[in-house]
């Protein structure tokens, strides 16, 4: 399953997030796959596309970052999958 994860950086901003990532990596459990990410121009939000078969993996990863970031998780499908579903 694909998930669009919207991260809203807390009061301290993006700097502590990047510092932790540099020191500890993404801290993802086995089975969670990072696809790609984008950061808004104001450095207040990050949009990450993640993939996993077990939602508990995603929740484990979120718990490792929740002291620095507020999360919104949106299950998504690709445009091709949406087009195929709409055709039925």
C-alpha positions, -999 to +999 in steps of 0.1 A: +000+000+000+011+035-007+008+064+018+013+101+013+027+112+046+025+149+054+049+160+080+045+193+097+076+204+115+071+215+150+082+248+166+119+241+161+114+237+124+132+214+099+167+217+113+164+191+141+147+167+117+176+170+092+202+167+120+186+135+133+183+120+098+220+128+092+230+112+125+206+082+126+192+078+091+155+074+083+151+049+112+126+028+092+116-007+103+122-036+080+095-037+053+088+000+051+100+015+019+107+052+012+097+061-023+104+099-026+098+132-008+093+169-014+096+198+010+076+230+007+096+262-001+090+276+034+105+245+051+074+240+072+062+207+057+075+176+040+055+153+018+068+117+017+055+088-003+060+056+017+051+020+009+044-010+031+021-040+034+016-037+071+004-004+086+021-011+119+055-006+102+045+029+092+032+036+127+065+024+142+084+048+120+061+076+128+066+070+166+104+075+161+099+110+147+067+122+165+087+143+190+098+166+161+070+163+136+032+161+135+020+136+109-010+132+086-012+099+067-033+095+035-036+062+018-032+068-020-032+050-053-013+058-084-030+078-112-030+047-134-047+027-106-073+054-102-080+056-139-084+018-141-108+018-112-128+047-127-132+028-159-152+000-142 
